[in-house]
């Protein structure tokens, strides 16, 4: 099976979401920061954009003249929010501020500008400051999404995955479309295709999706079907994508479309897309577009010289077929490395080691062909780390969760008004002995060859009863991301078909 959409630099789409705020239950913030955020929100709510920009210029000037920090910082925040600022101008603007930078809106405005300039490291530093200053659940969620996007831009895909999961845990449900889309894109990176499709289906169910939002979802769905080798579904998704096709391709769209063209059995779609992809290379950063060592760049005129080194003539679709073969091997190897990194990250999360030890391979300067050859052996160190982490597991991580402790936990959550979890049915199942009955049946169905841990057995019972990943995460006191990974592992260990749900597997197993 070919893997067509993998990239260490996935670049989630974030721009429209960066500066969005809504009224939510208050968290905590210093008085000055809260005051500035309140004034900023009031200006945004009551004035047209041009009027807001004019107010910002005036406030910034008056604040400097009168040494009024509140006016200066409010004006500077407005200026940064509503003006396109290259890095040099942004640096100069921040250096010119004579006051402490406080509040969510100011930190978020500077973070957003650095992000849009693709300076992901500094953007992340400012988003982290904004996160500390967040006064609402929505602001904290937006920061977690943005931090995940920065990690993704830097190639730290494991950390990006963790940040998006954090945002998902914070979010009210239904979760925002941009969060569902970014978390799905992160899951695709690590081969969690079924989970990604579920999130994308949820994103598609949102009403009033814009053309741009449909583009993002369709691109990720196309990416999934390429990765799973479901080419008919990929072609169908591509047709739907053409209906909302962007006039100007971004890096993510470029990578997905190129890999789609290389996944098919003929070069027809490559010939259809070539002019649009060639045009995109005139304004996109090539280092950002092509994952390290990706052979796909050889198809473009800018890299014609490399064909001369390989000695492959430009006859028919010979070059396309050569690149197709190389890309399939390249993507599979990178996906294997990514999965190993995720396994290490999960193992370390349950060990005495700090999970900060896990990071992705730094950018290499090898030519693409050397990278493809060397990458095959890249999992050795990771395997040692994983084995070492498993040896240091805490004993209590695989202990049984008793029904009494579950009832107490669910009851406590319901008392604290966790309504979004819909725990009434769960509590009824626990008190009515439904869970106990399913677990008893599983003891007869699970074989030693399945090699299920106690935690996986407990999660399996919950999935059979139809509980959502977020409900299971609460019941087992784990993150939602951990539960998604557990569900994927269960499907593999039980050798379940893609079309089979856990309750169907349970019913079939009882009659086999």
C-alpha positions in Angstrom: 0.0 0.0 0.0 1.4 3.4 -1.0 1.6 6.3 1.4 1.1 9.4 -0.5 0.5 12.3 1.8 3.1 12.2 4.5 5.1 15.3 5.4 7.1 16.3 8.5 6.1 19.9 7.8 2.3 19.8 7.5 1.6 23.5 8.1 -2.1 23.5 9.4 -4.2 26.3 8.2 -4.8 28.8 11.0 -4.9 32.4 9.6 -8.6 33.2 10.0 -8.7 31.7 13.5 -5.7 33.5 15.0 -7.4 36.6 16.3 -10.9 35.2 17.0 -12.3 35.7 20.5 -15.7 35.3 22.0 -17.3 35.8 25.4 -16.8 32.7 27.6 -16.7 32.1 31.4 -13.8 34.1 32.9 -10.6 32.4 34.0 -8.0 34.6 35.6 -5.9 37.5 34.5 -4.1 40.6 35.9 -6.2 43.8 36.1 -4.2 45.7 33.5 -4.3 42.9 30.9 -8.0 42.4 31.5 -8.7 46.1 31.1 -6.8 46.2 27.8 -8.5 43.1 26.4 -11.9 44.6 27.4 -11.2 47.9 25.6 -9.9 46.0 22.5 -13.0 43.8 22.3 -15.2 46.9 22.7 -13.5 48.7 19.8 -13.8 45.6 17.6 -17.5 45.2 18.3 -18.6 48.7 17.7 -16.5 50.1 14.9 -15.8 49.4 11.2 -12.3 48.2 10.3 -11.1 51.6 8.9 -12.4 53.3 12.0 -10.6 50.8 14.3 -7.3 51.3 12.4 -7.6 55.1 12.7 -8.3 54.7 16.4 -5.3 52.6 16.8 -3.0 55.1 15.1 -4.3 57.9 17.4 -4.1 55.9 20.6 -0.5 54.8 19.8 0.6 58.4 19.1 -1.2 59.9 22.1 0.1 57.1 24.4 3.7 57.9 23.5 3.3 61.6 23.9 1.6 61.4 27.3 3.5 58.3 28.4 0.1 56.6 29.0 0.9 52.8 28.8 -2.7 51.7 28.4 -3.3 53.9 25.4 0.1 53.1 23.8 -0.3 49.3 24.1 -3.9 49.3 23.0 -3.0 51.4 19.9 0.0 49.1 19.2 -2.2 46.0 19.5 -4.7 47.4 17.0 -1.9 48.5 14.6 -0.4 45.0 14.7 -3.7 43.3 14.3 -4.9 45.3 11.2 -1.7 46.0 9.3 0.5 43.6 7.3 3.9 43.9 8.9 7.1 42.3 7.6 9.4 40.8 10.2 11.7 43.9 10.3 8.7 46.3 10.9 7.2 44.0 13.5 10.5 43.8 15.4 10.9 47.6 15.3 7.3 48.1 16.4 7.7 45.8 19.5 11.1 47.4 20.3 9.4 50.8 20.3 6.9 49.9 23.1 7.9 51.6 26.3 5.5 49.7 28.5 5.2 46.1 29.7 3.2 44.0 27.2 0.3 42.5 29.1 -3.0 40.9 28.2 -4.1 38.2 25.8 -4.9 40.5 22.8 -1.5 42.2 22.6 0.5 38.9 22.9 -1.9 37.2 20.4 -1.6 40.1 17.9 2.2 39.9 17.9 2.2 36.1 17.8 -0.2 36.1 14.8 2.0 38.5 12.9 5.1 36.3 13.4 3.1 33.2 12.4 1.9 34.9 9.2 5.6 35.7 8.4 6.4 32.0 9.0 8.7 32.8 11.9 7.2 29.9 13.9 9.7 29.9 16.7 9.0 33.5 17.8 5.3 33.1 17.0 5.1 30.1 19.5 6.9 32.1 22.2 4.3 34.9 21.9 1.4 32.4 21.7 2.6 30.8 24.9 2.6 34.3 26.6 -1.0 34.8 25.2 -1.9 31.4 26.6 -0.7 32.5 30.1 -2.8 35.7 29.8 -5.9 33.9 28.5 -9.1 34.8 30.4 -11.5 32.4 28.7 -11.7 28.8 27.7 -12.0 29.8 24.1 -8.8 31.9 24.2 -6.9 29.0 25.8 -8.2 26.7 23.1 -7.2 29.1 20.4 -3.7 29.4 21.8 -3.3 25.6 22.0 -4.3 25.3 18.3 -1.9 28.1 17.4 1.0 26.5 19.3 0.3 23.2 17.6 0.4 24.9 14.2 3.8 26.5 15.2 5.2 23.1 16.2 4.0 21.7 12.9 5.6 24.6 10.9 8.9 23.8 12.8 8.6 20.1 12.0 7.8 19.1 15.6 4.9 16.9 14.6 4.7 14.9 17.9 4.5 18.2 19.9 1.9 19.5 17.3 -0.2 16.4 17.9 -0.1 16.9 21.6 -1.1 20.6 21.4 -4.0 19.8 19.1 -5.2 17.1 21.5 -4.9 19.6 24.4 -7.1 22.1 22.4 -9.6 19.3 21.7 -9.8 18.5 25.5 -10.4 22.2 26.3 -13.0 22.8 23.5 -16.7 22.9 24.0 -18.4 20.5 21.6 -19.2 20.5 18.8 -15.5 21.6 18.5 -14.6 24.4 16.0 -14.1 23.3 12.4 -10.5 24.5 12.3 -9.6 22.4 15.4 -11.2 19.3 14.0 -9.3 19.9 10.7 -5.9 20.5 12.3 -6.2 17.5 14.6 -7.2 15.3 11.7 -4.2 16.6 9.7 -2.0 15.7 12.6 -3.5 12.2 12.9 -2.9 11.6 9.2 0.8 12.4 9.8 1.0 9.4 12.1 -1.2 7.0 10.1 -4.3 7.3 12.2 -6.5 7.5 9.2 -9.8 6.1 10.6 -9.7 8.6 13.5 -8.9 11.4 11.0 -11.9 10.6 8.9 -14.2 10.7 11.9 -13.0 14.2 12.8 -13.3 15.3 9.2 -16.9 13.9 9.0 -17.6 15.9 12.2 -16.1 19.0 10.6 -18.2 18.5 7.5 -21.4 18.4 9.6 -20.9 22.0 10.6 -23.5 24.2 9.0 -22.6 27.2 6.9 -19.1 26.1 6.0 -17.3 28.6 3.8 -15.6 27.7 0.5 -12.2 28.0 2.2 -13.3 25.7 5.0 -14.5 23.1 2.6 -11.2 23.3 0.8 -9.3 22.4 4.0 -11.6 19.5 4.8 -11.6 18.1 1.2 -7.8 18.3 1.0 -7.4 16.3 4.2 -10.0 13.7 3.1 -8.1 13.4 -0.2 -4.9 12.9 1.7 -6.4 10.1 3.8 -7.7 8.2 0.8 -4.3 8.5 -0.9 -2.6 7.1 2.2 -5.0 4.2 2.5 -4.7 3.4 -1.2 -8.5 3.9 -1.7 -8.1 5.4 -5.1 -11.7 5.5 -6.2 -12.6 7.5 -3.1 -9.6 9.7 -3.7 -10.8 10.5 -7.2 -14.3 11.2 -5.9 -12.9 13.5 -3.3 -10.7 15.2 -5.9 -13.8 16.0 -8.0 -15.5 17.5 -4.9 -12.4 19.5 -4.2 -12.3 20.9 -7.7 -15.7 22.5 -7.0 -14.1 24.7 -4.3 -10.6 24.7 -5.8 -8.4 27.6 -4.5 -7.3 30.2 -7.0 -3.9 30.3 -5.2 -2.5 27.1 -3.8 -0.9 27.2 -0.3 1.9 24.8 0.7 -0.5 22.2 2.2 -2.7 22.1 -1.0 0.4 21.8 -3.1 1.8 18.8 -1.2 -1.5 16.9 -1.1 -2.2 17.5 -4.8 1.3 16.5 -5.9 1.1 13.3 -3.9 -2.4 12.6 -5.3 -1.0 12.9 -8.8 1.8 10.5 -8.0 -0.5 7.9 -6.4 -2.6 7.1 -9.4 -1.9 4.5 -12.1 -1.7 7.1 -14.9 -0.1 10.5 -15.3 -3.4 12.1 -16.5 -4.0 14.0 -13.2 -0.4 15.1 -13.1 -0.7 16.6 -16.6 -4.0 18.3 -15.5 -2.4 19.8 -12.3 1.1 20.5 -13.6 0.6 24.1 -14.7 -1.2 25.0 -11.5 1.6 23.4 -9.4 4.3 25.0 -11.5 2.6 28.4 -10.9 2.5 27.8 -7.2 6.2 27.3 -7.1 6.8 30.9 -8.3 5.5 32.2 -4.9 5.8 29.3 -2.4 9.0 28.6 -0.4 10.4 25.4 -2.0 12.0 24.3 1.3 8.6 24.5 3.0 6.7 22.9 0.1 8.9 19.8 -0.4 9.4 17.6 2.7 13.1 16.9 3.2 14.3 14.5 0.5 10.9 14.4 -1.3 11.5 13.1 -4.9 8.4 15.0 -6.2 10.4 18.1 -6.9 12.2 16.4 -9.8 9.0 16.7 -11.8 9.3 20.5 -12.0 11.2 22.6 -14.4 13.2 24.3 -11.7 15.0 20.9 -11.0 15.7 19.9 -14.6 19.4 19.8 -13.9 19.0 16.8 -11.5 17.5 14.7 -14.3 20.8 15.1 -16.2 22.6 13.7 -13.2 20.3 10.7 -13.1 20.5 10.1 -16.8 16.7 9.5 -17.3 15.5 11.0 -20.7 12.2 12.9 -20.9 10.2 10.4 -22.9 6.5 9.8 -22.5 5.7 9.5 -18.8 9.0 7.9 -17.9 10.0 10.7 -15.5 6.6 10.6 -13.8 6.8 6.9 -13.3 10.4 7.2 -11.9 9.3 9.8 -9.4 6.1 7.9 -8.5 8.2 4.9 -7.5 10.7 6.9 -5.5 8.0 8.8 -3.7 6.1 5.7 -2.6 9.3 4.4 -0.9 10.1 7.8 0.5 6.7 8.3 2.1 6.5 4.9 3.5 9.9 5.2 5.2 9.0 8.7 6.7 5.7 7.3 7.9 7.5 4.4 9.6 9.8 6.9 11.4 6.8 9.1 12.4 4.9 6.1 13.9 8.0 5.1 15.8 8.4 8.6 17.2 4.7 8.6 18.3 5.2 5.2 20.0 8.2 6.6 21.8 6.3 9.7 22.9 3.4 7.6 24.2 5.8 5.2 26.0 7.6 8.1 27.7 4.3 9.7 28.7 3.7 6.6 30.9 7.3 6.4 32.2 9.5 8.2 34.6 11.2 10.0 31.7 10.2 13.5 30.6 8.2 13.5 27.4 10.3 16.6 26.4 13.0 14.2 25.3 11.2 13.3 22.2 11.7 15.5 19.1 11.7 14.9 15.4 14.8 14.5 13.3 16.5 17.9 12.5 16.6 19.1 8.9 19.3 17.2 7.0 21.5 18.5 4.3 21.8 15.2 2.4 20.6 14.9 -1.2 17.2 13.3 -1.6 18.6 10.0 -2.7 21.0 9.7 0.2 18.1 10.5 2.6 16.0 7.7 1.2 18.8 5.2 1.6 19.7 6.3 5.2 16.1 6.7 6.4 15.6 3.0 6.3 17.8 2.5 9.3 16.6 5.5 11.3 14.5 3.5 13.8 17.4 1.9 15.8 17.8 4.6 18.5 14.1 5.0 18.7 13.7 1.3 19.4 16.2 1.4 22.2 14.4 4.4 23.8 11.1 2.7 23.5 12.4 -0.5 25.1 14.0 1.5 27.9 10.8 3.4 28.6 8.8 0.3 28.8 11.2 -1.1 31.4 10.5 1.9 33.6 6.7 1.9 33.4 4.8 2.6 36.6 3.1 -0.5 37.9 -0.2 1.2 38.5 -0.6 2.3 34.9 -2.0 -1.1 33.9 -4.2 -1.6 37.0 -7.9 -2.4 36.7 -10.3 0.5 37.1 -13.1 -0.8 39.4 -16.7 -0.2 38.8 -17.0 1.6 42.1 -14.2 4.0 41.2 -15.8 4.6 37.8 -19.2 5.3 39.4 -17.6 7.7 41.8 -15.7 9.5 39.0 -18.8 9.8 36.8 -20.9 11.0 39.6 -18.3 13.7 40.6 -18.1 14.9 37.0 -21.9 15.2 36.7 -21.9 17.2 39.9 -19.5 19.6 38.4 -21.8 20.0 35.4 -19.7 18.2 32.7 -22.8 18.2 30.5 -20.9 18.0 27.2 -19.7 14.5 28.1 -23.3 13.2 28.3 -22.5 10.9 31.2 -26.1 9.9 32.3 -26.1 6.9 30.0 -22.7 5.9 31.2 -23.8 6.0 34.8 -26.9 3.9 34.0 -24.7 1.3 32.3 -22.4 1.1 35.3 -25.2 0.8 37.9 -27.2 -1.6 35.7 -24.2 -4.0 35.4 -24.0 -3.6 31.6 -20.3 -2.9 31.7 -19.7 -5.9 34.0 -21.6 -8.1 31.5 -19.6 -7.0 28.5 -16.3 -7.4 30.4 -17.3 -10.9 31.4 -18.0 -11.8 27.8 -14.7 -10.3 26.7 -12.9 -12.6 29.0 -14.1 -15.5 26.9 -13.5 -13.7 23.5 -10.1 -12.3 24.0 -7.3 -14.7 23.2 -3.7 -14.6 24.5 -2.5 -14.1 20.9 -4.3 -10.7 20.9 -1.8 -9.5 23.6 -4.2 -6.9 25.0 -3.2 -5.0 28.1 -5.7 -4.5 31.0 -6.1 -0.9 29.9 -6.9 -1.9 26.3 -9.4 -4.5 27.6 -11.2 -1.8 29.6 -11.1 0.6 26.7 -12.5 -2.1 24.4 -15.5 -2.6 26.6 -16.3 1.1 26.5 -15.9 1.2 22.7 -18.3 -1.8 22.4 -20.9 0.2 24.5 -20.5 3.1 22.0 -18.8 5.6 24.2 -17.0 8.5 22.5 -13.2 8.9 22.8 -13.7 11.8 25.1 -15.9 9.8 27.4 -13.4 6.9 27.5 -10.6 9.4 28.2 -12.5 10.7 31.2 -13.4 7.2 32.5 -9.8 5.9 32.2 -8.2 9.2 33.2 -6.2 9.5 30.0 -5.9 12.2 27.3 -8.2 12.0 24.3 -5.1 11.5 22.1 -4.0 8.5 24.1 -7.5 7.0 23.7 -7.4 7.6 19.9 -4.1 5.7 19.8 -5.5 2.9 21.9 -8.5 2.5 19.6 -6.2 2.3 16.6 -4.0 -0.3 18.3 -7.1 -2.4 19.3 -8.3 -2.5 15.7 -4.9 -3.8 14.6 -4.6 -6.4 17.4 -8.1 -7.7 16.8 -7.5 -7.6 13.1 -10.8 -5.7 12.5 -11.8 -4.6 9.1 -12.2 -0.9 8.4 -15.9 -1.3 7.9 -16.4 -3.1 11.2 -17.4 -1.2 14.4 -16.5 -2.4 17.8 -20.1 -3.4 18.6 -20.3 -5.3 15.4 -17.0 -7.1 16.1 -18.4 -8.0 19.6 -21.6 -9.4 18.1 -19.9 -11.4 15.4 -17.3 -12.8 17.9 -20.0 -14.1 20.1 -21.6 -16.1 17.3 -18.4 -17.4 15.7 
